[in-house]
Amino acid sequence: MTSVARWDVLELPVPGPGGVLFRHTSGATAYAEPFQSGDEWIVRYSPDLEGIWSYDGGNLECTPATSRGPVRRSGTTLRWADGTTYHPLTTAWFGDPQQWAAARAALAASPFNRVRIRMAEATEQQVRDLLAVDIVADVLLPMDEAVVRDAVNRLAAYRNVNWCLSPEPDTAASDVRRLAELIAELDPSHHLISMHEATDPGPPWLTHLSVRLENLRGVSVLRRDYAKPVFVDACGHEGNGTTPDTSLRPEEMLTRIWEGTVRGAYVTHGEWYVDPSSASVVPWSDGGSRPTGVVAQRLRLLREVLDELPDGVEPIDDYRDAPTLAVPGSYYLQYLGEHQFPDRTFSLPEGEYDVDVLDVWNHSARRTRESVTGAGTLTVRLPGTQYQAIQIRRTS
């Protein structure tokens, strides 16, 4: 009997283009369509229930998981399929497969755990390479039914995939809906589905919002109005390009990512440095071999903070002059951006707290242990410079 771990990939040769129905002993079913590889037809399937699955011509034993599984929506946040929280930090890489080997190595050494790529001939290998280093691939799909069908049939069994439709400005809403519903029909793994720059981000077949946004304060309204996770897939690029979108100062790029993150969104990094003396040097987000700007390295501090966020953290409105994530009473993360506050005061329950003043730009942290008596307040002294964040964790 063939065996595969839960959420891993079964690859099954089939005699022709007909799909395969998998039946679990519990009564659950899943259907997967094949794709053509050379002269062969192949079905890929990722079982999500342990136990015995049967299909026409054989049986499959699904053994216990060795991974966290695919990403799932959980209200306005995200979790891995095993229930653990997922905090993506994304970069955009839309490039020539010839540069992929170098880019893959750069991604593996970076703070990013999610990357946006376009569906192309080399995408399958890119998805496998990213899976090996535990990075999610957000795959942009064109408005082409044949491409969408082949992409989903090839890639849906890989647990590190999200789908993002990329319509043209004049694409009819009915066409977008038809392709989104086709993805949902073909994908037995039920990966996340979005539409880039959706004009109506509310339709139920979109699991999350995928928006362009330069003023990151807007994510608070989007989360409230649509009650879905918000991905800011384009907020600009650090770089020296010839357009406003590709010529942000690194300080502005970094503060946009922090601002949106602490407001509860997931903000994509972009980089666009052009070397006028060398046409062979390609900007990172256009398919370069590695990020050459300063923001990617400075995001390591944010990666560390995200990895330590407690379960259940959400944006709160208690401090309206600065975005704040919190588990009220036990954890607070506040970002101060371009403001040069000398101090900040928090209302906290009695207890002991570790207080970290994070210099986001210089990637440094200063920790103190503070006490609050009664239902009191805690005033945190600051250096009076820009790009500071405050992290407060209750220790008792």
N, C-alpha and C positions, 0 to 999 in steps of 0.2 A: 504494500500500500504506500502511495506517495504521502509524504508528510511535509508540512511547512509551518513555521511559527506564525502565530497570530500577527496580522498586519505585514507579513513578509509576502514575497511574490512567488506565485505558482505560474510557470510557463508551460503551456500545454499545446502541442501540435494538434491541429484538427484537419479533417479532410477537405474542407471548403469554407465558403464565406458564412455558413450558418453559425448562429450564436450557441452558447453553452449555458444550460440552466443548472445551477448548483443547489442542492437541497441538504439542509442540516437536519440532524435527527430531532431537533426541537420543532421542526416545521418551517423554520426560516428559509427563504430562498434568495438567490441572487443570480442575475443574468449578466453575462459578459459577451460582447461581440468580438470577433477576431480582427486582426489586421494582417496585411500581406507583407511578408519579408522574403524578398527574392521570389522563388517559386513556391514557398510554403505559406500556409495560413496558421497563425498562432493566436491563442487566447492567453491573456494574462489576467490573473485574478488574485486578490488579496483577501483571504478570509478574515472576518472580524469576530467569529465565535469559535471557541475551542471545541474540539470534538470531531465527529465524523461527518463529512460532507460527501454526498454521492452525486455523480453526474453520469451522463451517457457514456459508458465505456470504462468507468472506474470509480474508485473511492479516494478520498483525501482525508488525512488526519491532520487537524489543526492543533498544534502543540502550543504550550504557553508562550506568551509574548516575550521577546527579547528587546523590545523598544517601547516607546511611549505611544506609538501609533500616529495616525494623521491628526491634523489640527481641526478642532471643532469650535463652532460658535457657542458662547455661553452668555446670553444676554447681550450686553454691550462690550464684553470682553471675550477672550479666547482661551481654550484649554486644549491640551493634548487629549487624545481619545482615552487615555488611562486616568484622566481627571486632573492631572497636574497643570498648573497655570502655564501659559505661553505668553512671553513678552517679546514680540518680534522687533528687531532692529534691522532695517532694510536698506540696501543700496540698489541702484539701478545700473545694469550692465547690458547694453544693447550693441553687440559687436560681432566682428568677423570671427568665425570658429578658429581661424589661424592663430588668434591671440588667446584662445581659451586656456591653453596649458599654463601660461603665466598668470592669467587672471584667476584660475582655479587655485593656484598656490597662494596668491594674494588674499583671496577670500578666506581660505582655511586659516590664515594667520591674522585675520581682521576681527573687529568686534561684531561684525554682521552675522546674523543667523537666518537671514532671508534675503533673496536677491531676485530682482525682476529681470526676466529674460523674454525674448520673442521666440515664438514657435518658428523653427527652421529645421534644416536637415540634420543639424548636429544636436538638436535639443535633447534627444533621448540620452545621449552620452553625457551631456551636461547635467541632466537630472540625476543620473547614476553617480557622477562625480560628486555632486552636492550632497547626495544621500550618504556617501561615505564619510563626509565631514559634518553631518548632522545640520545641514543648511536647507531651508525650505526654498523651493523654486516657485515663484509666482509667474506662471506662463501666460504671456499675452497672446491671445488668439485672434486672427483676422475674421472678418465677417464672410467666411467662406465655409459652406456646410461640409464640403469634402475634406478640407483641412481640419476642421473641428472634429469631425467624426474619426478621422485617422489619429489625431492627437490624443483624444480621450481614450480610444481603444488601446493605443500604445502605452500611455503614461499613467492611466488612472490607478493601476495596481501599485504604483510607487507612493509610499505614504507621505513623501515630502513635496507634494504638488498642491498648488492652488490654481484656479482658473480665473483669468480676467479677459473678458471680451473687449476688443478695441475697435469700436465702430467709428466710421467717418462722420463728420458733422451732419451730413444729409441722410444718414441711415434712418430708415423708418423704425419707429418703436416696435412695430409688429415683428420686424425682422430680428431685432435684438431679443425679443421675448421668445421667438421660435428657436433661436440658437441656444439661449440660456436653458430652455426646457429640454432641448436635445442633449445638452451636456448632462443635466440632471438625470435624464432617462438612461444615458449610456454609462454613467459613472457609478458602478456598484459600491465604490468606496466613499461616496457622498462628500467629496472635497468641497472646500469653500469656492463660491462663485461670485464674481463681481463684474462690473462694467466700468471701464476707465472713463472718468469725467461724465458720470451718469447725470443726465438732466433731470431724471426722476429717480432718486436713489431709494425710493420706498417700496418698489415691487417685491412681493414675497419671495420670488425665485432668486433674488440677490441676497446672499447671506451677510454681506457687509457693504459699506460704502467705499468707493474708490474715487477720490476727488482730487482736483487741482485747487490749491489754496495757498495764498501768500500771507494772508493775515490769519495766523493760527488761532486767534481768539474764536474764530468761527466754528471750531470743532465742538465747542461746548454746546452750541445751539443744535448742531447736527446730531450729536449723541442724544440730546433731549428730545428732539422732534421725531427721530426715526427709530430710537431704541435699538440701534445696531452698532457693531464695531465700526470705527471710522479709520480707514487708511488714507492718509494724505500721500498719494502716490507721486505728486509733483508739487513741491513748494519752492523750487528753484535749484540752482547749481552754484556751488562755490567755483569761482573760475575767473577767467579773463576773456570770455567770449564777447561777441559783438551785439548781443541782445540783453535786455534786462534780466531775462531768465537764466542766462549763462554767465553772469558777471557779478555774482554776489560776493561781498567781502566774507572771509571765513567766519568772522564774528557773527555776521547776520545769519549765515547758514546754520551755525551751531546753535544760536539762540532760537531759531525757528524750530529746530528739532526738539530741543529741551522744552520749549513753550508748549508745543503740541503734545508731547509725551506726557507732561505733567497735567495737561488738560484731559488726558485719557485717550488720546488718539495714538496712531502708529504712523510715524513720519519717515518718509523715504529720503535718504541721503543721495545727493547728486553732485557730480564734480565735472568741470568742463574747462580744463587748462589747455590752451593751445600754445605750441611753440612756433613762433613765426619763422624761425630759422630751420625748421625741420618738418617737412610734410609727413614724415613717417611716424611722428609722435602723435598718438591718438588720445583724445581726452578719455578719462576712465569710463564715464557713462556712455561714451560712444564706442566702447569696446577696447579700451586701453589695457595694458598689461598689469597695471597696478595704480592705486590712488597715489597721486603726487602732492595733493594739498595737505593742509594741516587738520582739517575737520575729522577725517576718518580716524586719525590717531587720538584726537581729543575725545572722541566718542567712547573710548575705552572706559572712562569713568562712568558714563551713562550705562554701559553694558554691565558694569559691576553693580550699580545701583539696581538695575532691572532684575538681575539675577538674585538679589536679596530681598525683593519686595515681598511682603507678607501676603498670604492668601486673603482675598476679599477687599483689597485696596481699591478705592474709587475716588473720583474728584469730589470735593466738597465746596460749598459756597460760603463757608464761615469767614474766609479772608478774601474779600472781593477785589483787593488791589494786587493780588498775586495768585497765580494758579497753584492749587494745593491738592495733592493726593493724600488720602488718609484711610486708616482704620481708626475711627474716632476713639480717643482714649489711649491708644497704644502705639500708633505709628503716624508720622506726618512727613511729607516731602513737599517742600515749597520752592518754587523757582522765581528768582527776582529779576532776571533778564538784565535790561539796560539800566535799571534803577540802582542808585548808589546809597541804599539805606544804611544808616549807622547801626541800626538794631531792629529787631522784630520781636513782638510780644505775642505769646500763645497762651490761650486758656486751656489748662490741663488738669486732670484729676490728680490727687495726691499720689506720689510715687517717685521712684528714681528713674532718670532718663539718661541715655547716651545721646549727646547732641553733636552732630557733625556739621561743620561749616565747610561746604564744598566749593572750591574755586574751580568752576567749570572750564574756564579758559586755560588756566595754568595746570589743571589736573592735579590738584592738591586737596588735602582734607585736614581739618583740625578738629579733634574730638575732645569734648569735656564731659564729665559726669555731673549732672545737675539734680537737685531735689526740689520737689514741689510739695508744700504742706497744705492740707485742706483742699478746697476747690479753688486753687490759686492760679497764678500766672507765672510764666517763665519768659524772661527777656533774654534774647540771644544777641550778643554783641557781634557786629560785623566789621569787616575792614573798610567799608565805605567805597568799594570799587564795584564795577559792573560784573555781570555774569557769575553771581553767587547763588548757591542753593543751600537750603537747610534741611537736614534729615534728623528727625527726632524719633528715638525708639525707646519705649518703656522697658525697663529692666526688672521692675518689681511692681 
